[in-house]
Amino acid sequence: MYKLVIFDLDGTLVNSLADLGNACNEALAKFGFPTYDIEKYRYFVGDGVPMLIKRAVPADKGTDEVLAKVKAEFDVIYRRTYNRLTHPYDGIVKLVADLKAKGILTAVASNKPDEFTQVIVSDMFEAGTFSYVSGKKDGFEKKPDPGIALHIMEKLGVSPEDTLFAGDSSVDMKTATNAGCDSIGCLWGFRTREELEENHAVYIAETPADIYNAAVNGK
């Protein structure tokens, strides 16, 4: 049995694709740039907001100054629209409660800015649900750098060998590998089974219950 499960946020705990895509489209439109179907954002998100903006802005227009302006506009829009359509995936609230009842710690590690990560988690889950929550913040590189995952383990007193990292993308699988812990790829998220398997997911979860089974019966 693992002692700690660290979750990615977007595409793992919550379905936030529509709110992210709509906010980005609104920011793009303000500057006269083309917008995208929401499904396209599956491959734009996951590496933090600066990379989201860089992928969305036409390459020939993406100067540092332009990217900074679009990001600033996105931040303003997303701050007021982040919870319009975002919601926990079916079975996630039960999963986290069941893990807690089993004595397994849970935490969140996201590339989303820490401000938004904290607000979304506090909005979508009861206080005290997770033992540690972190988005991208100063002092840590974004995933797949293992820094924030290792920091969480240290804070909670759990070794990498006793930690399971759950996510929906190659970024999360690489984070687990870099941190020396096992990974479980979530098929209900934004990316594909092939991407997860190619990046060495130790387990594959078709439903949140599969994370519980891996956490309790794995190793």
C-alpha positions, 0 to 999 in steps of 0.5 A, spaced: 500 500 500 502 507 498 502 512 503 501 518 499 497 519 492 499 526 489 494 528 484 495 533 478 489 538 478 487 539 471 484 533 467 485 529 473 481 531 479 477 536 475 475 537 468 477 545 467 478 544 459 472 549 457 473 554 462 481 554 460 479 554 453 474 559 453 478 564 457 484 563 452 479 564 446 476 571 449 484 573 450 486 571 443 480 575 440 481 581 444 488 582 440 485 580 434 488 573 434 484 566 431 480 562 436 480 555 437 475 549 438 475 547 445 477 540 444 484 543 441 486 545 448 487 538 450 494 539 447 495 546 449 494 545 457 498 542 462 505 545 461 503 552 465 499 558 463 505 561 459 506 555 455 498 555 454 499 562 451 505 561 447 501 555 443 495 559 442 498 565 439 500 564 432 507 563 432 509 569 427 506 574 432 508 571 439 513 576 441 515 576 448 511 583 449 505 580 445 505 573 449 506 577 456 500 582 454 495 576 452 497 572 458 495 578 462 489 578 459 487 571 460 489 572 467 484 577 468 478 573 464 480 566 468 480 570 475 472 571 474 470 565 469 475 559 472 469 556 475 463 557 470 464 549 467 469 546 471 467 541 476 470 534 479 470 528 475 465 523 477 468 519 482 473 523 484 470 526 491 469 519 493 476 517 491 479 522 495 474 520 501 476 513 500 483 514 500 483 518 506 479 513 510 484 508 508 489 512 512 492 514 505 495 521 504 493 526 498 496 532 495 495 536 489 501 538 484 499 542 478 503 547 473 497 552 474 499 558 477 498 557 485 493 562 485 488 559 481 490 552 484 488 554 491 482 557 489 479 551 485 481 546 490 478 550 495 471 551 491 471 544 489 473 540 495 471 540 502 476 544 507 482 539 509 481 534 503 488 534 501 494 534 506 498 539 501 496 543 495 501 547 490 500 550 483 506 553 480 510 558 484 516 561 485 522 557 488 520 551 484 520 549 476 514 547 473 513 539 472 516 535 469 521 537 474 520 533 480 522 539 485 514 540 487 513 533 488 519 531 492 517 538 496 510 535 498 513 528 500 518 531 504 513 536 508 508 530 509 514 525 511 513 520 505 518 517 501 518 516 493 517 509 494 511 510 498 508 515 493 503 514 487 503 520 482 496 520 478 496 524 472 493 525 465 499 527 461 506 525 459 508 531 464 505 527 470 508 521 468 515 524 467 514 528 473 513 521 477 519 518 473 524 524 475 521 524 482 523 516 483 515 514 485 510 510 481 505 513 476 498 512 474 495 515 468 488 517 468 484 516 461 478 520 463 483 526 462 486 530 456 491 526 453 491 519 450 492 512 453 498 511 448 501 518 451 501 515 458 504 508 456 509 511 452 511 515 458 512 509 462 505 509 466 506 504 472 498 503 472 493 505 467 486 508 471 480 507 467 476 510 472 477 513 479 476 507 483 482 504 479 486 509 483 484 507 489 485 499 487 492 501 485 494 505 492 491 500 496 493 493 493 499 496 489 507 495 490 
